[in-house]
Amino acid sequence: MSISHITSKLISAPPPPFHVLHPLSSSLSLPLSATRARDTINHLQELKQEFAARASVDNEEQALKDAVLGRLVAAVYTEALDILLSEAIEAETEADWWADLGRSQLSVTHYLIQSMLS
């Protein structure tokens, strides 16, 4: 094997996933849309197949992959908590409205009259 043959293989080889993971890591910012999360997961699955095809994975690549996964998990968790809190606030507002309605004698009478007429 000649040196030119080896260098041509090195030049034509695809870039390591590290160069793909770094921009992916920096692009995950909060809030994360569902589409962005899905795209990131799909991209990580593709990279997992590339990692499996290679003989060894660099520690730095693995650390960066773990960082991307950590950001993704944190973003999804944040989104889930945000949804949960907004629904809890809605439920509390509705419960307060019903409680106010129940405390008012005029409102209870009005409700009973309307429900009897229907």
Short mmCIF file of the C-alpha atoms (twelve columns), coordinates in Angstrom:
data_MODEL
# 
_entry.id   MODEL 
# 
loop_
_atom_site.group_PDB 
_atom_site.id 
_atom_site.type_symbol 
_atom_site.label_atom_id 
_atom_site.label_alt_id 
_atom_site.label_comp_id 
_atom_site.label_asym_id 
_atom_site.label_seq_id 
_atom_site.Cartn_x 
_atom_site.Cartn_y 
_atom_site.Cartn_z 
_atom_site.pdbx_PDB_model_num 
ATOM 1   C CA . MET A 1   0.000   0.000  0.000  1 
ATOM 2   C CA . SER A 2   1.323   3.369  -0.924 1 
ATOM 3   C CA . ILE A 3   1.106   6.540  1.118  1 
ATOM 4   C CA . SER A 4   -1.042  8.249  -1.504 1 
ATOM 5   C CA . HIS A 5   -3.549  5.402  -1.311 1 
ATOM 6   C CA . ILE A 6   -3.825  5.802  2.490  1 
ATOM 7   C CA . THR A 7   -4.097  9.593  2.340  1 
ATOM 8   C CA . SER A 8   -6.771  9.438  -0.348 1 
ATOM 9   C CA . LYS A 9   -8.814  7.149  1.927  1 
ATOM 10  C CA . LEU A 10  -8.389  9.566  4.829  1 
ATOM 11  C CA . ILE A 11  -9.432  12.526 2.727  1 
ATOM 12  C CA . SER A 12  -12.489 10.770 1.291  1 
ATOM 13  C CA . ALA A 13  -13.615 9.374  4.647  1 
ATOM 14  C CA . PRO A 14  -16.784 10.959 6.068  1 
ATOM 15  C CA . PRO A 15  -16.259 13.428 8.892  1 
ATOM 16  C CA . PRO A 16  -16.494 11.917 12.355 1 
ATOM 17  C CA . PRO A 17  -19.807 12.335 14.184 1 
ATOM 18  C CA . PHE A 18  -18.058 14.682 16.618 1 
ATOM 19  C CA . HIS A 19  -18.324 17.448 14.002 1 
ATOM 20  C CA . VAL A 20  -22.036 16.732 13.736 1 
ATOM 21  C CA . LEU A 21  -22.672 16.479 17.488 1 
ATOM 22  C CA . HIS A 22  -21.101 19.803 18.426 1 
ATOM 23  C CA . PRO A 23  -23.542 22.019 16.463 1 
ATOM 24  C CA . LEU A 24  -26.380 19.749 17.578 1 
ATOM 25  C CA . SER A 25  -25.384 20.269 21.199 1 
ATOM 26  C CA . SER A 26  -25.237 24.035 20.921 1 
ATOM 27  C CA . SER A 27  -28.537 24.257 19.019 1 
ATOM 28  C CA . LEU A 28  -30.600 22.681 21.806 1 
ATOM 29  C CA . SER A 29  -31.947 25.660 23.684 1 
ATOM 30  C CA . LEU A 30  -35.065 26.042 25.756 1 
ATOM 31  C CA . PRO A 31  -37.915 25.981 24.977 1 
ATOM 32  C CA . LEU A 32  -37.541 23.023 22.654 1 
ATOM 33  C CA . SER A 33  -40.290 22.448 20.115 1 
ATOM 34  C CA . ALA A 34  -41.689 18.968 19.598 1 
ATOM 35  C CA . THR A 35  -40.410 18.979 16.013 1 
ATOM 36  C CA . ARG A 36  -36.897 19.945 17.099 1 
ATOM 37  C CA . ALA A 37  -36.890 17.223 19.770 1 
ATOM 38  C CA . ARG A 38  -38.068 14.614 17.256 1 
ATOM 39  C CA . ASP A 39  -35.417 15.695 14.729 1 
ATOM 40  C CA . THR A 40  -32.707 15.515 17.398 1 
ATOM 41  C CA . ILE A 41  -33.790 12.031 18.455 1 
ATOM 42  C CA . ASN A 42  -33.800 10.832 14.835 1 
ATOM 43  C CA . HIS A 43  -30.365 12.344 14.288 1 
ATOM 44  C CA . LEU A 44  -28.996 10.645 17.403 1 
ATOM 45  C CA . GLN A 45  -30.379 7.312  16.221 1 
ATOM 46  C CA . GLU A 46  -28.567 7.743  12.902 1 
ATOM 47  C CA . LEU A 47  -25.363 8.572  14.756 1 
ATOM 48  C CA . LYS A 48  -25.833 5.504  16.955 1 
ATOM 49  C CA . GLN A 49  -25.754 3.351  13.824 1 
ATOM 50  C CA . GLU A 50  -22.583 5.131  12.675 1 
ATOM 51  C CA . PHE A 51  -21.010 4.577  16.095 1 
ATOM 52  C CA . ALA A 52  -21.909 0.884  15.954 1 
ATOM 53  C CA . ALA A 53  -20.333 0.543  12.502 1 
ATOM 54  C CA . ARG A 54  -17.021 1.953  13.719 1 
ATOM 55  C CA . ALA A 55  -14.521 -0.116 15.659 1 
ATOM 56  C CA . SER A 56  -14.048 2.372  18.484 1 
ATOM 57  C CA . VAL A 57  -15.709 5.487  19.762 1 
ATOM 58  C CA . ASP A 58  -13.648 8.386  21.036 1 
ATOM 59  C CA . ASN A 59  -14.256 9.376  24.669 1 
ATOM 60  C CA . GLU A 60  -14.828 12.964 23.613 1 
ATOM 61  C CA . GLU A 61  -17.481 11.865 21.104 1 
ATOM 62  C CA . GLN A 62  -19.205 9.803  23.780 1 
ATOM 63  C CA . ALA A 63  -19.107 12.705 26.242 1 
ATOM 64  C CA . LEU A 64  -20.579 15.058 23.650 1 
ATOM 65  C CA . LYS A 65  -23.282 12.511 22.800 1 
ATOM 66  C CA . ASP A 66  -24.105 12.226 26.516 1 
ATOM 67  C CA . ALA A 67  -24.269 16.034 26.747 1 
ATOM 68  C CA . VAL A 68  -26.708 16.195 23.821 1 
ATOM 69  C CA . LEU A 69  -28.847 13.480 25.412 1 
ATOM 70  C CA . GLY A 70  -28.772 15.324 28.739 1 
ATOM 71  C CA . ARG A 71  -29.900 18.581 27.140 1 
ATOM 72  C CA . LEU A 72  -32.611 16.757 25.240 1 
ATOM 73  C CA . VAL A 73  -33.919 15.085 28.404 1 
ATOM 74  C CA . ALA A 74  -33.834 18.386 30.304 1 
ATOM 75  C CA . ALA A 75  -35.693 20.182 27.498 1 
ATOM 76  C CA . VAL A 76  -38.387 17.510 27.269 1 
ATOM 77  C CA . TYR A 77  -38.746 17.469 31.074 1 
ATOM 78  C CA . THR A 78  -39.041 21.266 31.128 1 
ATOM 79  C CA . GLU A 79  -41.723 21.181 28.452 1 
ATOM 80  C CA . ALA A 80  -43.655 18.477 30.342 1 
ATOM 81  C CA . LEU A 81  -43.509 20.485 33.581 1 
ATOM 82  C CA . ASP A 82  -44.635 23.622 31.762 1 
ATOM 83  C CA . ILE A 83  -47.664 21.790 30.347 1 
ATOM 84  C CA . LEU A 84  -48.453 20.261 33.734 1 
ATOM 85  C CA . LEU A 85  -48.262 23.619 35.521 1 
ATOM 86  C CA . SER A 86  -50.395 25.424 32.956 1 
ATOM 87  C CA . GLU A 87  -53.077 22.722 33.192 1 
ATOM 88  C CA . ALA A 88  -52.924 22.857 36.996 1 
ATOM 89  C CA . ILE A 89  -53.426 26.634 36.904 1 
ATOM 90  C CA . GLU A 90  -56.433 26.183 34.599 1 
ATOM 91  C CA . ALA A 91  -57.919 23.564 36.930 1 
ATOM 92  C CA . GLU A 92  -57.380 25.788 39.957 1 
ATOM 93  C CA . THR A 93  -59.035 28.736 38.229 1 
ATOM 94  C CA . GLU A 94  -62.012 26.584 37.287 1 
ATOM 95  C CA . ALA A 95  -62.266 25.168 40.827 1 
ATOM 96  C CA . ASP A 96  -62.227 28.704 42.261 1 
ATOM 97  C CA . TRP A 97  -64.988 29.742 39.858 1 
ATOM 98  C CA . TRP A 98  -67.157 26.782 40.879 1 
ATOM 99  C CA . ALA A 99  -66.443 27.461 44.564 1 
ATOM 100 C CA . ASP A 100 -67.477 31.099 44.150 1 
ATOM 101 C CA . LEU A 101 -70.591 29.984 42.336 1 
ATOM 102 C CA . GLY A 102 -71.479 27.539 45.105 1 
ATOM 103 C CA . ARG A 103 -71.038 30.177 47.826 1 
ATOM 104 C CA . SER A 104 -73.432 32.603 46.192 1 
ATOM 105 C CA . GLN A 105 -77.099 31.907 47.063 1 
ATOM 106 C CA . LEU A 106 -78.293 33.935 44.095 1 
ATOM 107 C CA . SER A 107 -76.067 31.992 41.705 1 
ATOM 108 C CA . VAL A 108 -77.218 28.639 43.099 1 
ATOM 109 C CA . THR A 109 -80.862 29.696 42.697 1 
ATOM 110 C CA . HIS A 110 -80.187 30.885 39.170 1 
ATOM 111 C CA . TYR A 111 -78.454 27.585 38.310 1 
ATOM 112 C CA . LEU A 112 -81.304 25.510 39.744 1 
ATOM 113 C CA . ILE A 113 -83.946 27.477 37.834 1 
ATOM 114 C CA . GLN A 114 -82.020 27.138 34.565 1 
ATOM 115 C CA . SER A 115 -81.429 23.417 35.057 1 
ATOM 116 C CA . MET A 116 -85.110 22.794 35.802 1 
ATOM 117 C CA . LEU A 117 -86.203 24.622 32.675 1 
ATOM 118 C CA . SER A 118 -84.009 22.582 30.345 1 
# 
